[in-house]
């Protein structure tokens, strides 16, 4: 008999990660302390998107490698979500002038690499990164895949947080300037996504003990804080998404969260709620700012904690309503009984041990 094991801690952290994305885009501590806001929004909150990639690497990638149709179905689903999101934000982008003077090549770059709105870069990055990992893991041994992903991430680091360490007169600087004509950031599906997808996949094969995960998480977390602060002081950052010590932080954080596994389902919240929060929050940022301007309640813009809370609460409410509406769709209603309401789970034929390699469900 196949047993299902659920991971509610993973599920709950995914919800937290969706709010951390709002933190990144609202900078909630700016009016209190810019330094504290930098640590919160530009260092700590940078765990959010890697976590999303690792969820896919752990729960989806193993199954996709076993069943090509499953992987293709997943890519089509993400592509459809991206298409709907592009259409949703198209009027906003046109109004903001994002497409003004954009040629065909620039438009293609936006659609396939950078995203057509500032938060939508994640979806094409997920599609590209997932496709890259499928190819690498099918044709190369795991250590070689690790080396390739590590090299890609290193290249990305020097186009992101370590950019200032490249001499402007160097040949390497010229190469990066050429790369930035192809895409806006190295935080994309080629340099950024693969390593975190791989970390999730590696944990599906084998993971360290809880004691080791917690101890290493504390140490690597301190190193990440130190790295972020040092890079800020050195003014090396072109962007602030990619850090060296973000890798061990994410590996040991995800490993620790996996220890909260249960054979029985624990109800948490609608499955699509974190995704809806992620996709909708820029709309509510616009609505909060517009509402503050119309009503003259400047506190909702000028006071950064109030601004964050207004955006977070309104986004949560809007996302919750949307998930309820999605549940009423005919195809969703038929699947409701088999839906897991947001919990991530594996099917196991045997009792799972720390070194099991279960197949994703």
C-alpha positions in Angstrom: 0.0 0.0 0.0 1.2 3.5 -0.8 1.3 5.9 2.1 1.1 9.7 1.7 3.3 11.9 3.9 2.5 15.6 4.2 4.9 18.5 5.1 2.8 21.3 6.7 5.9 23.2 7.7 6.9 23.5 4.0 3.4 24.6 3.3 3.3 27.3 6.0 6.7 28.6 5.1 5.6 29.0 1.5 2.8 31.3 2.8 5.4 33.2 4.8 7.6 33.5 1.7 4.8 35.1 -0.3 4.6 37.8 2.4 8.4 38.2 2.3 8.0 39.0 -1.4 5.7 41.9 -0.3 8.3 42.9 2.2 10.8 43.2 -0.7 8.5 45.4 -2.7 7.3 47.6 0.1 10.4 48.1 2.3 8.4 48.1 5.6 11.1 49.6 7.8 12.3 52.4 5.6 10.7 55.2 7.6 12.1 53.7 10.9 15.6 52.7 9.9 16.9 52.3 6.4 19.7 50.1 7.7 17.2 47.7 9.4 15.1 47.7 6.3 18.1 46.7 4.2 18.7 43.7 6.5 15.1 42.7 6.4 14.1 43.4 2.8 17.4 43.0 1.0 19.0 40.1 2.9 16.5 38.1 5.0 13.6 38.3 2.7 15.8 37.1 -0.2 15.1 33.6 1.2 11.6 33.7 -0.3 12.1 33.1 -4.0 14.8 30.4 -3.6 12.4 28.6 -1.3 9.8 28.5 -4.1 12.4 27.1 -6.5 13.4 24.4 -3.9 9.8 23.4 -3.5 9.7 22.6 -7.2 13.1 20.9 -7.1 12.0 18.7 -4.2 8.4 17.8 -5.1 8.2 18.2 -8.9 11.6 17.5 -10.4 12.0 13.9 -9.3 8.6 13.0 -10.7 9.3 14.8 -13.9 12.5 12.9 -14.4 10.6 9.6 -14.0 7.7 10.7 -16.2 8.4 13.1 -19.1 4.7 13.7 -19.6 4.4 14.9 -16.0 7.3 17.4 -16.5 5.7 18.7 -19.7 2.3 19.1 -18.0 4.0 21.1 -15.2 5.7 23.4 -17.7 2.4 24.0 -19.6 0.7 24.8 -16.3 3.4 27.4 -15.3 3.3 28.8 -18.9 -0.5 29.2 -18.6 -0.2 31.0 -15.3 2.5 33.3 -16.8 0.3 34.0 -19.8 -2.7 35.0 -17.6 -0.4 37.1 -15.4 1.0 39.0 -18.5 -2.6 39.7 -19.7 -3.6 40.9 -16.1 -0.7 43.3 -15.9 -0.7 44.5 -19.5 -2.9 47.5 -18.9 -0.8 48.5 -15.9 2.4 48.2 -17.9 1.0 50.2 -20.7 -0.2 53.0 -18.4 3.2 53.1 -16.7 5.0 53.3 -20.0 6.9 50.0 -19.6 6.4 49.2 -23.3 7.1 52.7 -24.7 9.6 52.5 -27.5 10.0 48.7 -27.1 11.0 46.9 -30.2 10.4 43.3 -31.1 13.7 42.0 -29.7 13.2 43.9 -26.4 9.7 42.6 -26.1 10.9 39.0 -26.6 13.5 39.6 -23.9 10.9 40.8 -21.5 8.5 37.9 -22.2 11.1 35.1 -22.1 13.8 36.3 -19.7 13.0 39.4 -17.6 9.2 39.2 -17.2 6.7 41.8 -18.4 6.2 43.2 -14.9 8.7 43.5 -12.1 7.6 40.5 -10.1 6.8 38.3 -13.1 10.4 37.4 -13.8 10.0 34.4 -11.5 7.7 32.6 -13.9 10.0 32.6 -17.0 12.9 31.9 -14.7 11.1 28.8 -13.3 10.2 27.6 -16.8 13.8 28.0 -18.1 15.5 26.8 -15.0 13.2 23.7 -14.8 13.9 22.9 -18.4 17.7 23.3 -17.9 17.6 21.0 -14.9 15.6 18.3 -16.7 18.3 18.3 -19.5 21.2 18.3 -17.1 19.9 15.6 -14.8 19.0 13.3 -17.7 22.3 13.4 -19.4 24.9 14.2 -16.7 25.9 12.6 -13.4 24.8 14.5 -10.3 28.2 15.8 -9.3 28.7 17.2 -12.8 25.3 18.8 -12.6 26.3 20.3 -9.3 29.5 21.8 -10.8 27.6 23.3 -13.7 24.9 24.8 -11.5 27.6 26.1 -9.1 29.5 27.7 -12.0 26.3 29.3 -13.3 25.5 30.8 -9.9 29.0 32.1 -9.5 28.7 33.9 -12.8 25.4 35.3 -11.6 26.9 36.5 -8.3 29.3 38.7 -10.1 26.5 40.2 -12.1 24.5 40.8 -8.9 25.8 41.4 -5.4 29.5 41.1 -6.3 29.3 43.2 -9.5 31.4 46.0 -8.0 34.4 43.7 -7.6 34.8 43.5 -11.4 37.2 46.2 -12.6 35.5 48.5 -15.1 38.5 48.3 -17.4 38.7 44.5 -17.4 37.7 42.1 -20.1 35.3 40.4 -17.7 33.5 43.7 -17.2 33.0 43.9 -21.0 31.5 40.4 -21.0 29.0 41.3 -18.3 28.0 44.5 -20.1 27.3 42.4 -23.1 25.2 39.9 -21.0 23.1 42.8 -19.7 22.2 43.6 -23.3 20.5 40.2 -23.4 18.8 40.3 -20.0 18.4 42.9 -17.3 19.7 40.8 -14.3 21.6 37.6 -13.8 18.9 36.7 -11.3 17.1 34.7 -13.9 16.4 31.1 -15.1 19.9 30.5 -16.3 22.2 31.7 -13.5 19.8 31.8 -10.5 17.1 29.2 -10.6 19.1 26.0 -11.4 21.1 25.8 -8.2 18.0 26.1 -6.0 16.1 23.6 -8.0 19.1 21.3 -7.6 19.3 21.8 -3.9 15.6 20.8 -3.6 16.3 17.8 -5.8 19.3 16.7 -3.7 17.3 16.9 -0.5 14.8 14.5 -2.1 17.6 12.0 -2.5 19.2 12.5 0.9 19.1 15.0 3.7 21.0 15.6 6.9 19.8 15.1 10.4 17.6 17.7 12.2 20.4 18.5 14.7 22.9 19.1 11.9 20.4 21.1 9.8 19.5 23.5 12.8 23.1 24.0 13.8 24.4 24.6 10.3 21.4 26.9 9.6 22.3 29.1 12.5 25.9 29.4 11.5 25.2 30.0 7.8 22.4 32.5 8.6 24.9 34.5 10.6 27.4 34.4 7.7 24.6 35.5 5.3 23.9 38.5 7.5 27.6 39.4 7.6 27.9 39.0 3.9 25.0 41.2 3.1 26.1 43.9 5.5 29.7 43.8 4.2 28.6 44.0 0.5 26.4 47.0 1.3 29.3 48.8 3.0 31.6 48.0 0.1 29.0 49.2 -2.4 29.5 46.3 -4.7 25.9 45.5 -5.4 24.3 46.0 -8.8 21.3 44.1 -7.4 20.8 42.3 -4.1 19.2 38.9 -4.9 22.2 36.6 -5.0 24.5 35.9 -2.0 27.1 33.1 -1.6 25.8 32.1 1.9 22.2 32.1 0.7 22.9 28.6 -0.6 23.7 26.8 2.7 20.9 28.9 4.4 18.3 27.6 2.0 19.7 24.0 2.0 19.6 23.6 5.8 16.4 25.6 6.2 14.5 23.4 3.8 16.0 20.3 5.3 14.8 21.4 8.8 11.3 22.1 7.6 11.1 18.7 6.0 11.4 17.1 9.5 7.8 18.1 10.1 6.3 15.3 8.1 3.0 13.6 8.9 1.2 10.5 7.6 -2.2 12.3 8.1 -3.2 15.4 6.4 -3.2 18.6 8.4 -5.6 21.2 7.1 -3.9 24.6 6.6 -5.2 26.9 3.9 -6.2 26.8 0.2 -3.5 25.3 -2.0 -3.2 28.3 -4.4 -3.2 31.0 -1.7 0.6 31.7 -1.7 0.7 31.8 -5.5 -2.3 34.2 -5.6 -0.6 36.5 -3.0 2.6 36.5 -5.1 0.8 37.3 -8.3 -1.7 39.9 -7.0 0.4 42.0 -4.5 1.6 44.6 -7.1 -2.0 45.4 -7.9 -2.8 46.0 -4.3 0.4 48.2 -4.0 -1.1 50.3 -6.8 -4.5 50.3 -5.2 -3.2 51.3 -1.7 -1.1 54.1 -3.2 -4.0 55.3 -5.4 -6.5 55.1 -2.5 -4.1 57.1 -0.3 -3.8 59.8 -3.0 -7.6 60.1 -3.5 -8.4 60.1 0.2 -5.5 62.3 1.3 -4.4 59.6 3.8 -0.7 59.9 3.2 0.1 57.7 6.2 -0.7 54.7 4.0 2.3 55.7 1.8 4.6 57.7 3.9 4.6 55.4 6.9 6.4 52.3 5.6 5.0 49.8 8.3 1.5 51.1 7.7 2.0 50.8 4.0 3.2 47.3 4.3 0.4 46.2 6.5 -2.2 47.8 4.2 -0.8 46.0 1.2 -0.3 42.7 3.0 -3.8 42.6 4.5 -5.6 43.7 1.3 -3.6 41.3 -0.8 -4.3 38.5 1.6 -8.0 39.3 1.4 -8.0 39.5 -2.4 -6.0 36.3 -2.8 -8.3 34.5 -0.4 -11.4 35.5 -2.4 -9.7 34.5 -5.6 -8.8 31.1 -4.3 -12.5 30.6 -3.3 -13.6 31.6 -6.7 -11.1 29.3 -8.4 -12.4 26.4 -6.2 -15.9 27.0 -7.8 -14.7 26.3 -11.3 -16.1 23.0 -12.7 -12.7 21.2 -13.1 -11.6 22.4 -9.6 -14.9 21.1 -8.1 -14.4 17.7 -9.5 -10.9 17.5 -8.1 -11.7 19.0 -4.7 -11.9 15.6 -2.9 -8.5 14.7 -4.1 -7.0 18.1 -3.5 -4.6 18.4 -0.6 -5.4 22.0 0.3 -1.9 23.2 0.0 0.1 20.5 1.8 3.0 19.1 0.0 3.3 15.3 0.1 5.1 12.3 -1.2 3.7 8.9 -1.9 5.7 6.2 -0.1 5.5 2.5 -0.4 7.4 2.1 2.8 7.8 4.1 6.0 10.0 7.1 4.9 13.5 7.3 6.4 15.9 10.2 6.3 17.7 8.8 3.3 14.7 7.6 1.3 14.2 8.9 -2.2 10.3 9.1 -2.6 8.6 10.0 -5.8 6.8 13.3 -5.9 3.1 13.4 -6.0 
